[in-house]
Amino acid sequence: MMRLFLLFLFVTSLFGSKVESFRWSNGETYLMFLEKHNLPLKSLYYNLDRDDQLLTQEMRAGINYQILRDSEKKILQMLLPLNDELQIHIYIDKGAYKFEVIPIISSTKTEAFTIKINHSPYYDIVKETGSKKLAEIFVSSYKYSLNFKRDLRKGDTLIMIYDQKYRLGKPFSMPTLKVAMIEMKNKKHYIYLNDDDRYYDEQGNEVEGFLLARPVRGARISSYFTKRRFHPILKKWKAHLGVDYAARRGTPVVAAGSGRVIYAGRLGAYGNLIKIKHDDGYETRYAHLKSFRRGIKRGKYVKKGHTIGYVGSTGRSTGPHLHFELRKRGSATNPLRVVQVTTKKLKGKEKKAFLILKENYNQSVDLHLKNETKFVRVSKPDTVCYFFNGEQCEPNKLN
């Protein structure tokens, strides 16, 4: 059963144990982590079902995790974030360590900043904010529409308005860009996040990316990407880290972008699986395939739109469909938000709603430009103390 407790921030730890925070080491696996802390491998990994074992592979370098110990340094609980929605909770129950996946408690803030360009958008954003994530988001948003090297001048202005999640008082997960603007040669260039979770320019034209919209032409989406789903049958939290496209067995599957095949074979619940490595740290995965196209193997370079396999139902699958995943430097991301190549022009009611949204965005941009809004660095949070029922700090409660 999932344990939910109240969290308070205090300068001192009062009656309870302090929570230690660490960063996940580069190259460290979940099993290596368990061994390092002398935790039981059988109950915390080998006895888990296949889906939970796959989830443990989502641990990435640089992720902040928490450990709660008693006065004798014995581990009482751990919180290991898997993504921005779910975390592994390891705890002691009746003398034995238990494993469960629970939702992450977080808050979201809308933030903004403006800067003058001195060197390049990427360099100046990192210098101002200390965040490579914000710099990558901004630069990639304009990658296929503007030429910064040719047209950008020193003193030009840029602005970002974005949503940032916070966990335990610290920024958490990738920011979500709401609107961006950069002024070049006295002309403003905007990008807007519409209500359909896609990005558009000032005219309501979809921003073009390098991947196809759908790897199975004409297929319907039978299951969407989510990092937080309570399974109605298994009665526990799981993630669906891709998009499922229902189609007839044998329907051709095409590469969502040009790249090199790094895996083509059978892999557990994925069944017949193809992995393709693309530019900019992207990787796409195509699972449950009936078969591969002749010649598709590791090391093969494929072009965008090239048939690589055929829809099937291999692995853990209840019917013929393609399970399509998109990963950026190993972390799963929503393909429907990033995969944008079939340029869409908004019309009718959609265009009208977008223009209203655009006007609201522009008013916010103008206000921040007028105020010359500066980036606000997050102050170090106070010591974290965990309470149960708001009465006293109990060393065996963590959430």
C-alpha positions as CSV (number, residue, x, y, z in Angstrom):
1,M,0.0,0.0,0.0
2,M,1.3,3.4,-0.9
3,R,2.3,5.6,2.1
4,L,1.4,9.3,1.9
5,F,2.8,11.6,4.6
6,L,2.9,15.3,5.2
7,L,6.1,17.2,4.4
8,F,7.4,20.3,6.2
9,L,10.5,22.4,5.9
10,F,12.3,23.5,9.1
11,V,15.7,25.0,9.9
12,T,16.4,22.2,12.4
13,S,15.3,18.6,12.4
14,L,13.6,18.7,15.7
15,F,12.8,15.2,16.9
16,G,13.6,13.3,13.7
17,S,16.3,12.1,11.3
18,K,17.7,14.3,8.6
19,V,17.2,13.2,5.0
20,E,20.5,12.9,3.1
21,S,20.4,13.8,-0.6
22,F,22.8,12.4,-3.2
23,R,23.3,12.4,-7.0
24,W,23.1,9.2,-9.0
25,S,26.6,8.4,-10.3
26,N,27.4,8.1,-14.0
27,G,27.5,4.5,-15.1
28,E,25.9,3.2,-12.0
29,T,23.2,0.6,-12.4
30,Y,20.3,-0.1,-10.0
31,L,21.9,-3.5,-9.1
32,M,25.3,-1.8,-8.5
33,F,23.5,0.7,-6.2
34,L,21.8,-2.1,-4.2
35,E,25.1,-3.9,-3.8
36,K,26.9,-0.7,-2.7
37,H,24.4,-0.2,0.1
38,N,24.3,-3.9,1.1
39,L,20.6,-4.1,0.2
40,P,18.9,-7.5,-0.7
41,L,19.1,-8.1,-4.4
42,K,16.4,-10.8,-4.4
43,S,13.5,-8.9,-2.8
44,L,14.4,-5.5,-4.4
45,Y,15.1,-6.7,-7.9
46,Y,15.1,-10.4,-8.9
47,N,11.6,-11.1,-7.3
48,L,10.1,-8.0,-9.1
49,D,8.0,-8.5,-12.2
50,R,9.5,-7.8,-15.6
51,D,7.9,-4.3,-15.9
52,D,9.3,-3.1,-12.5
53,Q,12.7,-4.5,-13.5
54,L,12.6,-2.5,-16.7
55,L,11.6,0.6,-14.7
56,T,14.8,0.4,-12.6
57,Q,16.7,0.9,-15.8
58,E,15.3,4.4,-15.9
59,M,17.7,5.7,-13.2
60,R,19.9,8.3,-14.8
61,A,23.2,10.0,-13.9
62,G,22.7,13.3,-12.1
63,I,19.3,12.4,-10.6
64,N,18.9,13.6,-7.0
65,Y,17.7,10.8,-4.6
66,Q,17.2,10.7,-0.9
67,I,18.1,8.2,1.9
68,L,16.8,8.2,5.5
69,R,18.9,6.4,8.1
70,D,18.4,5.8,11.8
71,S,20.9,6.8,14.5
72,E,23.0,3.7,13.8
73,K,23.2,4.6,10.0
74,K,20.8,1.8,9.0
75,I,18.8,2.6,5.9
76,L,15.2,3.0,6.7
77,Q,13.8,4.4,3.5
78,M,14.9,5.6,0.0
79,L,13.3,7.7,-2.7
80,L,14.8,7.1,-6.2
81,P,13.1,9.3,-8.9
82,L,12.6,7.4,-12.2
83,N,11.1,10.3,-14.1
84,D,9.1,13.5,-13.4
85,E,6.0,11.5,-12.2
86,L,7.1,8.3,-10.5
87,Q,9.8,7.2,-8.0
88,I,11.0,4.0,-6.4
89,H,10.2,3.8,-2.7
90,I,12.4,1.3,-0.7
91,Y,11.4,0.9,2.9
92,I,11.5,-1.5,5.8
93,D,8.3,-3.3,6.8
94,K,8.3,-5.9,9.5
95,G,12.0,-6.2,9.4
96,A,12.3,-6.8,5.6
97,Y,13.0,-4.3,2.8
98,K,10.1,-3.7,0.4
99,F,9.9,-2.2,-3.1
100,E,7.1,-0.1,-4.5
101,V,6.6,2.6,-7.2
102,I,4.7,5.7,-6.1
103,P,3.9,9.1,-7.5
104,I,6.3,12.0,-7.0
105,I,5.0,14.9,-5.0
106,S,6.0,18.1,-6.8
107,S,4.8,21.6,-7.6
108,T,5.0,23.6,-10.8
109,K,5.9,27.3,-11.2
110,T,5.7,29.5,-14.3
111,E,9.0,31.4,-14.6
112,A,10.5,33.8,-17.1
113,F,13.7,35.8,-17.9
114,T,15.1,38.1,-20.5
115,I,18.7,38.5,-21.6
116,K,20.8,40.5,-24.0
117,I,22.9,38.4,-26.4
118,N,26.7,38.9,-26.0
119,H,28.0,35.6,-27.5
120,S,25.3,33.1,-28.4
121,P,21.9,32.1,-27.1
122,Y,23.2,28.8,-25.7
123,Y,26.3,30.3,-24.0
124,D,24.4,33.4,-22.6
125,I,21.5,31.3,-21.3
126,V,23.8,28.9,-19.4
127,K,25.8,31.9,-18.1
128,E,22.7,33.7,-16.8
129,T,20.7,30.7,-15.5
130,G,23.3,27.9,-15.0
131,S,20.9,25.6,-16.7
132,K,22.0,23.6,-19.8
133,K,18.4,22.3,-20.0
134,L,17.0,25.8,-20.7
135,A,19.7,26.5,-23.2
136,E,19.0,23.3,-25.1
137,I,15.3,23.8,-25.2
138,F,15.6,27.3,-26.6
139,V,18.2,26.5,-29.2
140,S,16.4,23.4,-30.4
141,S,13.1,25.2,-30.7
142,Y,14.6,27.5,-33.4
143,K,17.0,25.0,-34.9
144,Y,15.1,24.5,-38.1
145,S,13.8,28.1,-38.7
146,L,16.6,30.6,-37.7
147,N,20.3,30.9,-38.4
148,F,21.8,32.3,-35.2
149,K,25.4,32.4,-36.6
150,R,24.4,34.4,-39.7
151,D,21.7,36.7,-38.4
152,L,22.2,37.2,-34.7
153,R,23.9,40.4,-33.5
154,K,25.4,41.4,-30.1
155,G,22.7,43.2,-28.0
156,D,19.7,41.3,-29.5
157,T,17.1,40.2,-26.9
158,L,15.6,36.9,-26.1
159,I,13.0,35.8,-23.6
160,M,11.8,32.5,-22.3
161,I,8.6,31.8,-20.4
162,Y,8.4,28.2,-19.1
163,D,6.9,25.8,-16.5
164,Q,9.4,24.3,-14.0
165,K,8.6,21.5,-11.6
166,Y,10.1,21.5,-8.1
167,R,10.7,18.6,-5.8
168,L,11.9,19.1,-2.2
169,G,12.5,22.8,-3.0
170,K,14.8,22.2,-6.0
171,P,14.2,22.3,-9.8
172,F,13.2,18.9,-11.1
173,S,12.8,17.4,-14.6
174,M,12.9,19.2,-17.9
175,P,11.3,22.6,-18.1
176,T,8.3,23.0,-20.5
177,L,8.7,25.9,-22.8
178,K,5.5,28.0,-23.0
179,V,6.6,30.8,-25.3
180,A,10.0,32.0,-26.6
181,M,11.0,35.1,-28.5
182,I,14.2,36.3,-30.0
183,E,14.8,39.6,-31.7
184,M,17.1,39.6,-34.7
185,K,17.6,42.5,-37.1
186,N,14.8,44.4,-35.3
187,K,12.3,41.5,-36.1
188,K,10.8,39.4,-33.3
189,H,10.6,35.6,-33.9
190,Y,8.1,33.7,-31.6
191,I,7.4,30.1,-30.8
192,Y,4.2,29.2,-28.9
193,L,3.1,26.0,-27.1
194,N,-0.5,25.5,-28.2
195,D,-3.3,23.7,-26.3
196,D,-2.7,20.6,-28.5
197,D,0.8,20.3,-26.9
198,R,2.5,21.3,-30.2
199,Y,4.6,24.3,-31.1
200,Y,3.6,26.9,-33.6
201,D,5.0,30.2,-35.1
202,E,3.2,33.5,-35.3
203,Q,1.1,32.5,-38.3
204,G,-0.2,29.3,-36.7
205,N,2.2,27.0,-38.6
206,E,3.6,24.0,-36.8
207,V,7.3,24.3,-36.0
208,E,9.1,21.7,-38.0
209,G,11.3,19.1,-36.4
210,F,13.4,16.2,-37.8
211,L,11.2,13.3,-37.0
212,L,8.0,11.9,-38.6
213,A,4.7,12.4,-36.9
214,R,3.8,8.7,-37.1
215,P,5.9,5.7,-37.8
216,V,2.8,3.7,-38.9
217,R,0.9,5.6,-41.6
218,G,-2.9,5.9,-41.0
219,A,-2.8,4.0,-37.7
220,R,-4.8,5.2,-34.7
221,I,-3.4,5.8,-31.3
222,S,-4.6,3.2,-28.9
223,S,-2.5,4.2,-25.8
224,Y,-0.8,7.5,-25.0
225,F,2.5,8.3,-23.3
226,T,2.3,8.7,-19.5
227,K,4.8,8.5,-16.7
228,R,2.1,8.1,-14.1
229,R,-0.6,5.5,-14.6
230,F,-2.3,3.4,-11.9
231,H,-2.8,0.0,-13.4
232,P,-6.5,-1.1,-12.9
233,I,-5.6,-4.8,-12.8
234,L,-2.2,-4.9,-11.2
235,K,-3.3,-2.2,-8.6
236,K,0.1,-0.4,-8.7
237,W,1.7,2.6,-10.3
238,K,3.4,2.0,-13.7
239,A,4.5,4.1,-16.6
240,H,3.7,3.8,-20.3
241,L,6.9,5.3,-21.8
242,G,5.7,5.4,-25.4
243,V,2.8,5.7,-27.8
244,D,0.9,2.6,-29.1
245,Y,-0.3,2.6,-32.7
246,A,-3.0,0.0,-33.4
247,A,-2.7,-1.5,-36.9
248,R,-3.2,-4.8,-38.8
249,R,-0.5,-7.4,-38.4
250,G,2.1,-6.9,-41.1
251,T,1.5,-3.2,-41.6
252,P,4.8,-1.5,-42.6
253,V,6.7,0.4,-39.8
254,V,8.9,3.3,-41.0
255,A,11.9,4.9,-39.3
256,A,10.8,8.1,-37.6
257,G,14.1,9.8,-38.5
258,S,17.4,9.1,-40.2
259,G,19.9,7.3,-38.1
260,R,21.8,4.1,-37.3
261,V,20.3,0.8,-36.0
262,I,21.9,0.0,-32.7
263,Y,19.7,-3.0,-31.8
264,A,17.5,-5.4,-33.8
265,G,16.4,-8.5,-32.0
266,R,14.1,-9.9,-29.3
267,L,14.1,-8.2,-25.9
268,G,11.8,-9.4,-23.0
269,A,8.4,-7.7,-22.9
270,Y,9.3,-5.6,-25.9
271,G,9.3,-8.7,-28.2
272,N,10.9,-8.0,-31.5
273,L,12.6,-4.6,-31.0
274,I,14.5,-2.1,-33.2
275,K,16.4,0.8,-31.7
276,I,17.7,3.6,-33.9
277,K,20.2,6.3,-32.8
278,H,19.6,9.8,-34.3
279,D,21.3,13.2,-34.0
280,D,21.2,15.4,-30.9
281,G,21.1,12.4,-28.5
282,Y,17.7,11.0,-29.7
283,E,16.9,7.4,-29.9
284,T,13.7,5.8,-31.2
285,R,12.4,2.3,-30.3
286,Y,9.9,0.1,-32.2
287,A,8.5,-2.8,-30.3
288,H,6.3,-5.9,-30.7
289,L,7.2,-6.2,-34.3
290,K,6.1,-9.3,-36.3
291,S,9.4,-9.2,-38.2
292,F,12.2,-7.0,-39.5
293,R,12.7,-5.9,-43.0
294,R,15.4,-7.8,-44.8
295,G,18.8,-6.2,-44.2
296,I,17.8,-4.4,-41.0
297,K,20.5,-5.2,-38.4
298,R,22.8,-3.5,-36.0
299,G,25.0,-1.0,-37.7
300,K,22.6,-0.4,-40.7
301,Y,22.0,3.2,-41.6
302,V,18.4,4.0,-42.4
303,K,16.7,7.1,-43.8
304,K,13.6,8.8,-42.5
305,G,10.5,7.1,-43.9
306,H,12.4,3.9,-44.8
307,T,10.5,0.7,-43.9
308,I,12.3,-1.1,-41.1
309,G,9.8,-3.8,-39.9
310,Y,6.2,-4.9,-39.7
311,V,3.5,-4.5,-37.0
312,G,3.1,-7.6,-34.8
313,S,2.2,-8.7,-31.3
314,T,5.4,-10.3,-30.0
315,G,6.4,-9.9,-26.4
316,R,3.9,-8.7,-23.8
317,S,1.1,-7.6,-26.1
318,T,-2.6,-8.2,-26.2
319,G,-3.0,-7.5,-29.9
320,P,-1.2,-6.3,-33.0
321,H,0.2,-2.8,-32.5
322,L,3.5,-0.8,-32.6
323,H,4.8,0.5,-29.3
324,F,6.9,3.5,-30.3
325,E,9.3,5.2,-27.8
326,L,11.4,8.3,-28.1
327,R,14.4,8.9,-25.8
328,K,16.7,11.9,-25.4
329,R,20.1,10.9,-23.9
330,G,18.5,7.8,-22.4
331,S,15.4,9.5,-20.9
332,A,12.0,8.7,-22.2
333,T,10.0,11.7,-23.6
334,N,6.6,12.1,-25.1
335,P,6.9,11.5,-28.9
336,L,3.7,13.5,-29.6
337,R,5.3,16.6,-28.2
338,V,8.7,16.3,-29.8
339,V,8.0,14.5,-33.1
340,Q,6.9,17.3,-35.4
341,V,7.7,17.1,-39.0
342,T,4.4,17.0,-40.9
343,T,3.8,20.7,-40.8
344,K,0.3,21.5,-39.7
345,K,-1.5,24.8,-40.4
346,L,-4.2,25.7,-38.0
347,K,-7.5,26.6,-39.5
348,G,-11.1,27.5,-38.5
349,K,-11.9,27.2,-34.8
350,E,-8.4,25.9,-34.0
351,K,-6.8,29.0,-35.6
352,K,-9.2,31.3,-33.7
353,A,-8.4,29.7,-30.3
354,F,-4.7,29.8,-31.1
355,L,-4.8,33.6,-31.9
356,I,-6.4,34.3,-28.5
357,L,-3.7,32.2,-26.8
358,K,-1.0,33.9,-28.9
359,E,-2.3,37.4,-27.8
360,N,-2.1,36.4,-24.1
361,Y,1.4,35.0,-24.6
362,N,2.5,38.3,-26.4
363,Q,1.1,40.4,-23.5
364,S,3.2,38.4,-21.1
365,V,6.3,38.7,-23.3
366,D,5.8,42.5,-23.6
367,L,5.5,42.8,-19.8
368,H,8.7,40.9,-19.2
369,L,10.6,42.8,-21.8
370,K,9.4,46.1,-20.3
371,N,10.4,45.0,-16.8
372,E,13.7,43.4,-18.1
373,T,12.9,40.3,-16.0
374,K,16.0,38.7,-14.6
375,F,16.4,35.0,-13.9
376,V,15.9,34.2,-10.2
377,R,18.2,31.6,-8.8
378,V,16.7,29.2,-6.3
379,S,18.0,29.6,-2.7
380,K,19.2,26.5,-0.9
381,P,16.2,24.9,0.9
382,D,16.2,24.5,4.6
383,T,16.8,21.2,6.3
384,V,14.0,18.7,5.4
385,C,12.1,17.1,8.2
386,Y,9.4,14.6,7.7
387,F,6.3,14.5,9.9
388,F,3.4,12.1,10.3
389,N,0.0,13.5,11.3
390,G,1.8,16.9,11.8
391,E,2.8,16.0,15.3
392,Q,6.3,14.8,15.4
393,C,9.2,13.9,13.2
394,E,9.3,10.1,12.8
395,P,12.5,8.6,11.4
396,N,10.8,5.9,9.6
397,K,8.4,8.0,7.5
398,L,9.6,9.4,4.2
399,N,7.8,10.9,1.2
